[in-house]
Amino acid sequence: MSARTVAAIACLVVGVGLGAWSLANGQVLLAVVGFALIFTFLYLVIEAANKAGKPEHEIKRAANSAWSMKDEPARPNNESEGRQ
């Protein structure tokens, strides 16, 4: 696991625990710190998801793309003809 993953998990665990404990004891300032840690976890997760959605390598175009064949008639498929 990377350091960012460990930090995100630690933020979640500490933030939930601190937020719950401080709200139960009526300490609003520590509850705000707990919520800040939870929001930090959410930021790190969203950032990782955005990074995972981007391709690492360039996507190359096909030599014979479908858009260039839009005016050509469809090729007959002899295997599917005659079957019902």
Secondary structure, DSSP 8 states (H G I E B T S, - for coil): --HHHHHHHHHHHHHHHHHHHHHHHT-HHHHHHHHHHHHHHHHHHHHHHHHHHS-SS-----TT-TGGGTTS-----TTTTT--
